[in-house]
Amino acid sequence: MEGNSWRPAQGEPAAASDGGSVDWRTQLQPEARHRIVTKIMVTLKRHIPILVPEGLNELRKIAIRFEEQIYTAAANQADYSRKIYLKMRSMENRSQHDASISPLKSNSTITN
């Protein structure tokens, strides 16, 4: 993953400043949600092979569903950003871990 691309962009509020009387979701612009879905798509494309053109549409549906689940469950915008960041980071870490193990498995198969 590229640096801190999953952290909230500068200028985006972390949470409602009035102590929570206004739902934080009303302050999150649709463009911000679209950018997050796009970032999720980029991460998913790196880790899920797309073999047919319809696969890209399915990947988009997955990204949208994932973002909607986090959006619904988050307590505030900081929580929303944190949950998405942690999930994407865990996917990156898992992928890197799997890649480091795969050569070992294939080498042990060849030598046996």
N, CA and C atoms as an extended XYZ file, in Angstrom:
336
Properties=species:S:1:pos:R:3:atomname:S:1:resname:S:1:resid:I:1 pbc="F F F"
N         0.842       -1.164        0.000 N   MET     1
C         0.000        0.000        0.000 CA  MET     1
C         0.893        1.235        0.000 C   MET     1
N         0.480        2.265       -0.690 N   GLU     2
C         1.298        3.452       -0.814 CA  GLU     2
C         1.183        4.336        0.424 C   GLU     2
N         2.172        4.319        1.255 N   GLY     3
C         2.255        5.194        2.402 CA  GLY     3
C         0.989        5.225        3.238 C   GLY     3
N         0.453        6.421        3.435 N   ASN     4
C        -0.721        6.558        4.277 CA  ASN     4
C        -1.948        6.926        3.453 C   ASN     4
N        -2.096        6.364        2.278 N   SER     5
C        -3.201        6.729        1.397 CA  SER     5
C        -4.562        6.365        1.974 C   SER     5
N        -4.628        5.570        3.024 N   TRP     6
C        -5.917        5.192        3.597 CA  TRP     6
C        -6.286        6.076        4.771 C   TRP     6
N        -5.427        6.965        5.129 N   ARG     7
C        -5.755        7.856        6.226 CA  ARG     7
C        -6.586        9.016        5.699 C   ARG     7
N        -7.351        9.687        6.564 N   PRO     8
C        -8.193       10.782        6.101 CA  PRO     8
C        -7.351       11.853        5.411 C   PRO     8
N        -7.862       12.376        4.325 N   ALA     9
C        -7.157       13.430        3.598 CA  ALA     9
C        -7.160       14.694        4.440 C   ALA     9
N        -6.137       15.531        4.232 N   GLN    10
C        -6.086       16.786        4.959 CA  GLN    10
C        -7.305       17.614        4.589 C   GLN    10
N        -7.857       18.292        5.564 N   GLY    11
C        -9.018       19.112        5.329 CA  GLY    11
C       -10.328       18.376        5.553 C   GLY    11
N       -10.279       17.047        5.646 N   GLU    12
C       -11.498       16.292        5.934 CA  GLU    12
C       -11.655       16.230        7.444 C   GLU    12
N       -12.817       16.597        7.959 N   PRO    13
C       -13.008       16.575        9.413 CA  PRO    13
C       -12.949       15.155        9.945 C   PRO    13
N       -12.396       14.999       11.137 N   ALA    14
C       -12.277       13.677       11.741 CA  ALA    14
C       -13.584       13.241       12.382 C   ALA    14
N       -14.374       14.186       12.875 N   ALA    15
C       -15.657       13.850       13.498 CA  ALA    15
C       -16.467       15.127       13.634 C   ALA    15
N       -17.717       14.990       13.982 N   ALA    16
C       -18.553       16.164       14.198 CA  ALA    16
C       -17.999       16.957       15.374 C   ALA    16
N       -17.906       18.274       15.215 N   SER    17
C       -17.282       19.092       16.250 CA  SER    17
C       -18.264       19.511       17.334 C   SER    17
N       -19.543       19.225       17.185 N   ASP    18
C       -20.519       19.683       18.153 CA  ASP    18
C       -20.828       18.644       19.232 C   ASP    18
N       -19.959       17.678       19.407 N   GLY    19
C       -20.144       16.707       20.468 CA  GLY    19
C       -21.041       15.549       20.091 C   GLY    19
N       -21.372       15.419       18.836 N   GLY    20
C       -22.121       14.259       18.404 CA  GLY    20
C       -23.611       14.479       18.240 C   GLY    20
N       -24.115       15.720       18.410 N   SER    21
C       -25.549       15.931       18.260 CA  SER    21
C       -25.986       15.816       16.803 C   SER    21
N       -25.074       16.039       15.870 N   VAL    22
C       -25.360       15.888       14.447 CA  VAL    22
C       -24.668       14.615       13.972 C   VAL    22
N       -25.400       13.794       13.227 N   ASP    23
C       -24.821       12.559       12.711 CA  ASP    23
C       -23.639       12.892       11.803 C   ASP    23
N       -22.515       12.287       12.058 N   TRP    24
C       -21.293       12.572       11.292 CA  TRP    24
C       -21.477       12.252        9.817 C   TRP    24
N       -22.366       11.334        9.501 N   ARG    25
C       -22.573       10.917        8.106 CA  ARG    25
C       -23.092       12.059        7.240 C   ARG    25
N       -23.818       12.987        7.836 N   THR    26
C       -24.344       14.119        7.069 CA  THR    26
C       -23.233       15.063        6.645 C   THR    26
N       -22.107       15.011        7.327 N   GLN    27
C       -20.991       15.898        7.006 CA  GLN    27
C       -19.992       15.271        6.035 C   GLN    27
N       -20.138       13.995        5.759 N   LEU    28
C       -19.226       13.309        4.846 CA  LEU    28
C       -19.760       13.460        3.426 C   LEU    28
N       -18.994       14.114        2.587 N   GLN    29
C       -19.407       14.369        1.211 CA  GLN    29
C       -19.436       13.072        0.396 C   GLN    29
N       -20.387       12.960       -0.531 N   PRO    30
C       -20.440       11.770       -1.396 CA  PRO    30
C       -19.137       11.562       -2.184 C   PRO    30
N       -18.469       12.647       -2.545 N   GLU    31
C       -17.198       12.526       -3.266 CA  GLU    31
C       -16.138       11.821       -2.410 C   GLU    31
N       -16.171       12.064       -1.110 N   ALA    32
C       -15.215       11.415       -0.207 CA  ALA    32
C       -15.474        9.908       -0.175 C   ALA    32
N       -16.738        9.530       -0.134 N   ARG    33
C       -17.077        8.097       -0.138 CA  ARG    33
C       -16.668        7.471       -1.466 C   ARG    33
N       -16.867        8.182       -2.557 N   HIS    34
C       -16.485        7.675       -3.876 CA  HIS    34
C       -14.971        7.460       -3.942 C   HIS    34
N       -14.198        8.417       -3.397 N   ARG    35
C       -12.730        8.280       -3.383 CA  ARG    35
C       -12.324        7.048       -2.577 C   ARG    35
N       -12.999        6.805       -1.463 N   ILE    36
C       -12.664        5.642       -0.632 CA  ILE    36
C       -12.979        4.354       -1.381 C   ILE    36
N       -14.125        4.287       -2.049 N   VAL    37
C       -14.477        3.093       -2.826 CA  VAL    37
C       -13.430        2.868       -3.914 C   VAL    37
N       -12.969        3.942       -4.543 N   THR    38
C       -11.939        3.830       -5.581 CA  THR    38
C       -10.641        3.272       -4.996 C   THR    38
N       -10.258        3.738       -3.820 N   LYS    39
C        -9.038        3.227       -3.176 CA  LYS    39
C        -9.199        1.754       -2.808 C   LYS    39
N       -10.378        1.380       -2.343 N   ILE    40
C       -10.639       -0.031       -2.023 CA  ILE    40
C       -10.510       -0.860       -3.291 C   ILE    40
N       -11.062       -0.351       -4.394 N   MET    41
C       -10.969       -1.047       -5.689 CA  MET    41
C        -9.508       -1.269       -6.094 C   MET    41
N        -8.687       -0.255       -5.951 N   VAL    42
C        -7.269       -0.364       -6.313 CA  VAL    42
C        -6.608       -1.470       -5.504 C   VAL    42
N        -6.886       -1.505       -4.214 N   THR    43
C        -6.307       -2.539       -3.361 CA  THR    43
C        -6.807       -3.924       -3.756 C   THR    43
N        -8.107       -4.039       -3.985 N   LEU    44
C        -8.663       -5.336       -4.366 CA  LEU    44
C        -8.095       -5.819       -5.698 C   LEU    44
N        -7.930       -4.915       -6.655 N   LYS    45
C        -7.393       -5.304       -7.971 CA  LYS    45
C        -5.991       -5.883       -7.852 C   LYS    45
N        -5.222       -5.374       -6.891 N   ARG    46
C        -3.859       -5.884       -6.701 CA  ARG    46
C        -3.852       -7.301       -6.149 C   ARG    46
N        -4.919       -7.699       -5.467 N   HIS    47
C        -4.918       -8.967       -4.753 CA  HIS    47
C        -5.890      -10.006       -5.285 C   HIS    47
N        -6.808       -9.592       -6.137 N   ILE    48
C        -7.782      -10.525       -6.691 CA  ILE    48
C        -7.647      -10.512       -8.212 C   ILE    48
N        -7.280      -11.637       -8.797 N   PRO    49
C        -7.143      -11.667      -10.252 CA  PRO    49
C        -8.496      -11.513      -10.934 C   PRO    49
N        -8.530      -10.662      -11.953 N   ILE    50
C        -9.745      -10.449      -12.730 CA  ILE    50
C        -9.543      -11.116      -14.074 C   ILE    50
N       -10.301      -12.175      -14.329 N   LEU    51
C       -10.118      -12.960      -15.534 CA  LEU    51
C       -11.094      -12.594      -16.645 C   LEU    51
N       -12.204      -11.990      -16.300 N   VAL    52
C       -13.200      -11.606      -17.301 CA  VAL    52
C       -13.615      -10.158      -17.053 C   VAL    52
N       -14.081       -9.460      -18.100 N   PRO    53
C       -14.478       -8.049      -17.914 CA  PRO    53
C       -15.558       -7.860      -16.848 C   PRO    53
N       -16.452       -8.830      -16.711 N   GLU    54
C       -17.503       -8.718      -15.698 CA  GLU    54
C       -16.921       -8.731      -14.290 C   GLU    54
N       -15.718       -9.258      -14.158 N   GLY    55
C       -15.065       -9.315      -12.857 CA  GLY    55
C       -14.848       -7.943      -12.257 C   GLY    55
N       -14.604       -6.948      -13.102 N   LEU    56
C       -14.393       -5.591      -12.609 CA  LEU    56
C       -15.677       -5.044      -11.978 C   LEU    56
N       -16.818       -5.350      -12.594 N   ASN    57
C       -18.101       -4.924      -12.010 CA  ASN    57
C       -18.342       -5.612      -10.674 C   ASN    57
N       -18.011       -6.889      -10.589 N   GLU    58
C       -18.170       -7.620       -9.330 CA  GLU    58
C       -17.256       -7.043       -8.251 C   GLU    58
N       -16.036       -6.691       -8.641 N   LEU    59
C       -15.088       -6.098       -7.702 CA  LEU    59
C       -15.620       -4.765       -7.180 C   LEU    59
N       -16.204       -3.976       -8.069 N   ARG    60
C       -16.789       -2.693       -7.664 CA  ARG    60
C       -17.930       -2.930       -6.674 C   ARG    60
N       -18.762       -3.932       -6.927 N   LYS    61
C       -19.864       -4.236       -6.008 CA  LYS    61
C       -19.329       -4.618       -4.636 C   LYS    61
N       -18.251       -5.406       -4.619 N   ILE    62
C       -17.631       -5.804       -3.353 CA  ILE    62
C       -17.119       -4.578       -2.609 C   ILE    62
N       -16.437       -3.684       -3.327 N   ALA    63
C       -15.879       -2.476       -2.707 CA  ALA    63
C       -16.997       -1.594       -2.151 C   ALA    63
N       -18.071       -1.442       -2.905 N   ILE    64
C       -19.190       -0.612       -2.460 CA  ILE    64
C       -19.850       -1.224       -1.230 C   ILE    64
N       -20.083       -2.538       -1.255 N   ARG    65
C       -20.700       -3.213       -0.102 CA  ARG    65
C       -19.823       -3.083        1.141 C   ARG    65
N       -18.519       -3.275        0.960 N   PHE    66
C       -17.585       -3.164        2.082 CA  PHE    66
C       -17.640       -1.755        2.672 C   PHE    66
N       -17.573       -0.744        1.799 N   GLU    67
C       -17.590        0.641        2.277 CA  GLU    67
C       -18.908        0.941        2.988 C   GLU    67
N       -20.018        0.466        2.457 N   GLU    68
C       -21.324        0.705        3.077 CA  GLU    68
C       -21.420        0.062        4.460 C   GLU    68
N       -20.862       -1.141        4.606 N   GLN    69
C       -20.887       -1.806        5.912 CA  GLN    69
C       -20.103       -1.007        6.943 C   GLN    69
N       -18.932       -0.536        6.558 N   ILE    70
C       -18.112        0.254        7.483 CA  ILE    70
C       -18.812        1.574        7.787 C   ILE    70
N       -19.349        2.219        6.751 N   TYR    71
C       -20.057        3.493        6.900 CA  TYR    71
C       -21.205        3.361        7.894 C   TYR    71
N       -21.961        2.279        7.798 N   THR    72
C       -23.104        2.051        8.673 CA  THR    72
C       -22.676        1.750       10.107 C   THR    72
N       -21.599        0.989       10.265 N   ALA    73
C       -21.174        0.535       11.593 CA  ALA    73
C       -20.324        1.551       12.347 C   ALA    73
N       -19.692        2.474       11.650 N   ALA    74
C       -18.750        3.395       12.296 CA  ALA    74
C       -19.460        4.361       13.237 C   ALA    74
N       -18.792        4.658       14.336 N   ALA    75
C       -19.339        5.572       15.335 CA  ALA    75
C       -19.151        7.033       14.927 C   ALA    75
N       -18.071        7.301       14.189 N   ASN    76
C       -17.788        8.657       13.722 CA  ASN    76
C       -16.842        8.559       12.523 C   ASN    76
N       -16.492        9.694       11.951 N   GLN    77
C       -15.675        9.660       10.742 CA  GLN    77
C       -14.276        9.115       11.017 C   GLN    77
N       -13.729        9.402       12.175 N   ALA    78
C       -12.412        8.867       12.513 CA  ALA    78
C       -12.473        7.340       12.602 C   ALA    78
N       -13.534        6.829       13.185 N   ASP    79
C       -13.730        5.383       13.295 CA  ASP    79
C       -13.882        4.767       11.910 C   ASP    79
N       -14.639        5.430       11.050 N   TYR    80
C       -14.844        5.001        9.659 CA  TYR    80
C       -13.504        4.892        8.935 C   TYR    80
N       -12.713        5.944        9.001 N   SER    81
C       -11.405        5.957        8.334 CA  SER    81
C       -10.476        4.897        8.916 C   SER    81
N       -10.478        4.778       10.233 N   ARG    82
C        -9.606        3.817       10.905 CA  ARG    82
C        -9.951        2.385       10.507 C   ARG    82
N       -11.240        2.059       10.505 N   LYS    83
C       -11.655        0.695       10.170 CA  LYS    83
C       -11.283        0.336        8.731 C   LYS    83
N       -11.480        1.255        7.815 N   ILE    84
C       -11.125        0.987        6.420 CA  ILE    84
C        -9.614        0.848        6.293 C   ILE    84
N        -8.875        1.759        6.910 N   TYR    85
C        -7.411        1.713        6.861 CA  TYR    85
C        -6.900        0.372        7.407 C   TYR    85
N        -7.405       -0.043        8.563 N   LEU    86
C        -6.929       -1.291        9.166 CA  LEU    86
C        -7.268       -2.507        8.312 C   LEU    86
N        -8.444       -2.521        7.723 N   LYS    87
C        -8.836       -3.660        6.881 CA  LYS    87
C        -7.967       -3.735        5.624 C   LYS    87
N        -7.723       -2.600        5.004 N   MET    88
C        -6.892       -2.586        3.797 CA  MET    88
C        -5.442       -2.945        4.146 C   MET    88
N        -4.969       -2.454        5.280 N   ARG    89
C        -3.610       -2.790        5.710 CA  ARG    89
C        -3.480       -4.272        6.005 C   ARG    89
N        -4.492       -4.861        6.622 N   SER    90
C        -4.419       -6.296        6.912 CA  SER    90
C        -4.435       -7.096        5.615 C   SER    90
N        -5.177       -6.631        4.615 N   MET    91
C        -5.183       -7.313        3.327 CA  MET    91
C        -3.792       -7.234        2.680 C   MET    91
N        -3.166       -6.070        2.750 N   GLU    92
C        -1.812       -5.902        2.206 CA  GLU    92
C        -0.825       -6.802        2.942 C   GLU    92
N        -0.915       -6.810        4.267 N   ASN    93
C         0.006       -7.624        5.065 CA  ASN    93
C        -0.184       -9.106        4.787 C   ASN    93
N        -1.427       -9.533        4.687 N   ARG    94
C        -1.717      -10.938        4.401 CA  ARG    94
C        -1.165      -11.319        3.028 C   ARG    94
N        -1.324      -10.442        2.076 N   SER    95
C        -0.836      -10.696        0.723 CA  SER    95
C         0.693      -10.796        0.709 C   SER    95
N         1.348       -9.895        1.422 N   GLN    96
C         2.814       -9.928        1.493 CA  GLN    96
C         3.283      -11.194        2.195 C   GLN    96
N         2.575      -11.584        3.238 N   HIS    97
C         2.925      -12.798        3.981 CA  HIS    97
C         2.767      -14.027        3.080 C   HIS    97
N         1.646      -14.097        2.355 N   ASP    98
C         1.403      -15.216        1.442 CA  ASP    98
C         2.462      -15.271        0.351 C   ASP    98
N         2.862      -14.120       -0.158 N   ALA    99
C         3.874      -14.076       -1.217 CA  ALA    99
C         5.228      -14.553       -0.697 C   ALA    99
N         5.536      -14.255        0.559 N   SER   100
C         6.824      -14.684        1.099 CA  SER   100
C         6.836      -16.181        1.387 C   SER   100
N         5.671      -16.762        1.648 N   ILE   101
C         5.581      -18.197        1.921 CA  ILE   101
C         5.528      -18.996        0.618 C   ILE   101
N         4.877      -18.489       -0.392 N   SER   102
C         4.701      -19.219       -1.652 CA  SER   102
C         6.012      -19.703       -2.263 C   SER   102
N         7.044      -18.863       -2.366 N   PRO   103
C         8.295      -19.372       -2.930 CA  PRO   103
C         8.888      -20.504       -2.099 C   PRO   103
N         8.717      -20.438       -0.789 N   LEU   104
C         9.237      -21.506        0.059 CA  LEU   104
C         8.507      -22.820       -0.218 C   LEU   104
N         7.202      -22.756       -0.395 N   LYS   105
C         6.430      -23.957       -0.676 CA  LYS   105
C         6.839      -24.559       -2.018 C   LYS   105
N         6.976      -23.706       -3.031 N   SER   106
C         7.320      -24.226       -4.349 CA  SER   106
C         8.747      -24.776       -4.361 C   SER   106
N         9.671      -24.153       -3.625 N   ASN   107
C        11.042      -24.665       -3.556 CA  ASN   107
C        11.092      -25.991       -2.836 C   ASN   107
N        10.314      -26.153       -1.778 N   SER   108
C        10.346      -27.412       -1.046 CA  SER   108
C         9.723      -28.524       -1.883 C   SER   108
N         8.787      -28.190       -2.713 N   THR   109
C         8.172      -29.213       -3.583 CA  THR   109
C         9.166      -29.656       -4.644 C   THR   109
N         9.925      -28.710       -5.167 N   ILE   110
C        10.894      -29.020       -6.221 CA  ILE   110
C        12.013      -29.892       -5.669 C   ILE   110
N        12.499      -29.598       -4.478 N   THR   111
C        13.629      -30.347       -3.932 CA  THR   111
C        13.241      -31.747       -3.473 C   THR   111
N        11.965      -31.945       -3.163 N   ASN   112
C        11.535      -33.270       -2.689 CA  ASN   112
C        11.326      -34.150       -3.832 C   ASN   112
